[in-house]
């Protein structure tokens, strides 16, 4: 595992944890369809990408011709 994957796992986990905390404390209601489900999808995607290395957004960007950063974070 490299740093980029560890950051993805951590970021995804924190997004999902914050949504869960807000839901269970009664601040938001995830039982209704809302834009918060987009946040949950992005968090889950970050989390799985950290383990599998597959990122749908990266695949899309590569397909339209955006180049990779050659191993650099920024």
Secondary structure by P-SEA (a helix, b strand, c coil): ccaaaaaaaaaaaaaaaaaaaaaaacccccccccaaaaaaaaaaaaaaaaaccccaaaaaaaaacccccccccc
